[in-house]
Amino acid sequence: VILKVNAWTPALANIDNFEEKFGASERSRALRIKTYIGARQFDEAEEELAKENHDDPNIIVLNVELMRARIRQIIRVMTQRRVGEKEDVDTQGEDQLMAAELKNYKSNLAKLVEKLLAVEPHSVQGPFIVDICDDYIEENKIELAKNLVNKFLEYFPDNVDGLLYKQILSEPEPGNISQQRRKEVEKIALENIADPARRLFNLGVFYYQNNEPNQAVVEFKKIIDIEALSQRADLELPAADQAKRVEGYQRLAAGYLLNIALEKKNWEMASSISNLAQQENVDGCEGKFFDARVSMAKEQYRDAT
């Protein structure tokens, strides 16, 4: 809990107390490393990681976290230095050193993720692939990026990040895609998601984020239509798991539909979603939470409470 609120000093104190009483454990050592990374005490984190088995998937994950944190830190510092700072010989030299350091960290990150993908693919997250592919594209290492994405998609064929970058990398110039073309490419990638519920939900979010609420409503409403979904469901999943997955997307879709209705002050649509929540409990409160949100939007505060 302490780590979730970024309370690094109390977290370290608790870890110290635990290890003084019971000795260091595998979990306490991992928590210490995570805390050092969160507190940007990177040298301390690196020192602790050096004591561990570098082939352990959990340690590889921590090394990935350390590399990503170091990269973010250097980019942050370089960005701050560029803002309102007059360049001179000293700052140019420092910038060159930081650029070299950044390149080294990015190279190490790519190696770590490749290693992790081989031994524990389920620990590899989409954002890892995004970061590395962006770097490969910037350096015009397109084949390396394609190989990484293809390996990732072998394990996660419906991963949105993987599908997006597969599509980007199929473009004639992956490093020179206009904003409009990237939007088109993203839509194509989402349409290639095999799972119907996931595809519809991600398309709905795509339209919503691109200020196309009417089209978003169309996609989200398809998810609410259980019968239509069942006709196109993934037959490889057991029925219970399939139903649970669809219900999860229905809850998310209902939340988006209510957001759109309230933003447009479409009270009829909002009432319809609230009624659905009462019938199917898609808000987790038998419709009471959605009803309260509608009342708040109408400034009917007494009804909301």
N, C-alpha and C positions, 0 to 999 in steps of 0.2 A: 504493500500500500504506500509506504514512504517513497519508494522509487517512482511510483506512478505520478506523484505530485512534485517530482524533481527535488525532494528534500535530501540533497546529497550528504550534507554534514551529519544530520541525525542518522541517516542510513549507515554511514561509515562507523559512527559511534556504536550502533547496535551490532554491526558485524564484529567490531573489535571486542565488545562485551561477550558476544557468543563464543568467539574463538578463545578468549581468555578462560572461559568456564569449561568449554567442551572440546577445545582444539579445533583446528581448521578442518572443514569437510569439503567435499567436492562442490556442494551447493554454496557454501559460504565463500569459497574462493571465486566461484563464478559470479556471485552477487557483488563481491568486492571489485572485480574487474568491470562489471557493468556500471557500478557506481563511479569508479574512476573515469570511465568513458563519459558518463553523463555530466560529471563535474569538470570535464575537459582537463583532467590530470592524465594526459596521454602517456607521459613517460612512465608514470607509476603503473598504468594499465599494461604497457608494453613489458615492463619488468616482471609483472605477475604472469603474463601470458608466456614469457620465455621459460617459465618453470613447468609449463604444462605440455602434454602430448600434442604436438601440432597436427597429428593425423586424426585426433578425436573430432568428430563432426561438431560437437558443442563448442570446442575451442576454435575450430575454423569459423563458426558463426560469430564468436566474440571478436576474432581477428577482422572479420568483415565489418562488424560494427565499428571497430576502432579505425579502420581505414576510411570508412565513410564519414566518420566524425572528424578525422583529420582533414579530409578533403573539404568538408563544409567550412571548417575553421579557416583554412588557407584562403578559400574563395571569399569568405566574409572579410578577412583582413585586406586582401587585394582590392576588393570592391571599395572598402572604406578609404583606402589610400588614394584611389583614383578620384574620389569626390573632393574637388576643391583643392587639390594638392599640386603645387608646381613641381614639375619633374626637374631633377638635377642628377649629377653623376652618381651620387650616393644612393638615391632612391631607385635609379635605374638598375644599379647593381643588386640592390636588395630584391627588387621585383624579379630579376633574372634568377636569383637563388630560389625565391618562392615558386616561380614557375617550374623550375627543375624539380623541386621537392614535390610539387603538385603532380607532375608527370610521373614521378616515381611511385607515389601513393596510388594513382589511378592504375598503373601497371600492376602493382601488387594486388589491388582489389580485383582486377580481372582474373589473375591467377588463382586467387582464393575462391572466387565464385565458380570458376571452372572445376576446381578441386572439389568443392562442396557439391556441385551438381553431379559429380561422379560417385560420391560416397553417400550423400544424404540429400537427394533432390528435393524432398519435401521441406527442407529448411531454406531453400532458395526462393526468395520473394520477387514478385514482378518488378518492384522498384530497383532491385539490384541489376536486373537485366536492362532496364531503361537507362540507368546511369552509365553502364559499360557500353551499351550500344551508342549512346550519344557521343561518348568519347571516341569510339571506333569510327563513327561517321565523320566526326570533326577531323580525325587523322586520316580519313579516306581508306580505312581498313575495312572495307565493305564485306569481304569474304569472311573475315574473322567474326564480324557481327552476325552475318547470316548463319554461320556454323553454331554460334552460341544460341541464337534464337531457335534454330531447328532442334538442337539438343533439349532446350527447355520445353519446347512444345511436344516433344516425345512423351514427357511426363505430364504436362498440363496442356492438353490440346485446346481447351476452351479458355485459357488465360487471356484476359483482355490485353494486357501489356504485350504479351508474346505475339498475339495475332496482329496487333497494331504495328509492331516493329517489323514483322514479316512482310506486311503490306508496304510499309515505308521503304524497306530495303529492296523491294521489287521495282521501285521507281527508278527511272533513268539516272537521276541525280538525287540520291537520298539526302545529301547535305544541302540541297538548294530547292526545297519544297515551299511553295507559297502557303500562306495561312489558309487560303480558300481550298487549295488542293489537299492540305493536311486534314482539313475538316472532312473532305470527301473520302480520303483514305481511311480515316477513323470510322466513318459510317460503314464502309465496305468491310472493314475488319470486324465490326460488331455484328454485321449481317452474317458473318461466317461462323458465329458461335453456334455449335451444334445443339446445345441444350435449349429447348424452346423458352422456358421460363427465364433463364438467364439472358438469352438473346433479347427477349422483349423488354426486360427490365433495363438492361444496359442501353438499348436504343431509346427507351423513354427518358432515361437520365441524360443521354446525349442531346436529345431534342430540347429538354428542359434547360440544360446548361447553355445551349446555343440560342436561347430566347425564341424557341418555337413551341410554346405551351400547347397549342392545339394538336400538333402532331404527337407531342409527348402524351397527351390524354389518350389518344388513339392506342398507343402502345401499352400504356398502363392498364387501360380497360380490358385489353386482351388477356392480361394476366388474371384479372378478376374473374374472367369467364372460365371457370374450372372445366366445364365440359369441352370447350374448344381446345384447352390445353391437353386434356386427357387423350384426345385423338392423335396428338403429335408427341406424346411423352416419350422419354428415353426408356425403351423397353429393357435395357440392360440393368436398370435399377430395380430392387425389390419394391413392391407396391407401397409399403409403409414408408420407406425412405423417399420414394418419389413424391408421395403426398406431403410429407414433412417439408421437403425442399420447395415444392410449389407454394405451400402455405407461408413459408418464410418470405418468398418474393411477393406474395399477395399482400402481406402486412406492409412491406416497404412501398409497394405500388400504391396502396390505399393512402399512405402518408403523403406521398407526392401528389396524388389526386386532390387531397384536401388542401395542401399548400397552394396548388394552382387555383382551386375554387376560391379560396380566401383572398389570394392576390388579385383575382379578377372580380371579386365581390359577387361571384355567381352563387347566390344563396341556395338556389334549387339544386345545383350540383353538390354543394356542401352538405345539404340536408340528405341527399341520396347517399353520400359516402358515410355520413353519421348513421343512417339507417342500416347500411351494410355492416358497420362496426357493431351495432346492437345485435344483428342476426348472426354474424360470423366471428365476432370478437377480434377483429383485425387490429384494434388499437390496444388490446390486452386489458381493457377495462370495461368490456361489454358496452362500448359506445359512449361511456361517460366522458372519457378524455376528449374524444372528437367533438362531442356536444359542447363541452366547456370551451374548446378552441373556437368553435363557431360563435358562441355567445360572446366571447372576448372580442372577436373581430367585429361583431355588431355593437360593441360597447354596452352589452347587456351584462354588466358585471355581477349583478345579484344572481342572475341565472347561472353564470359561470361558476360561482362558488357553491 
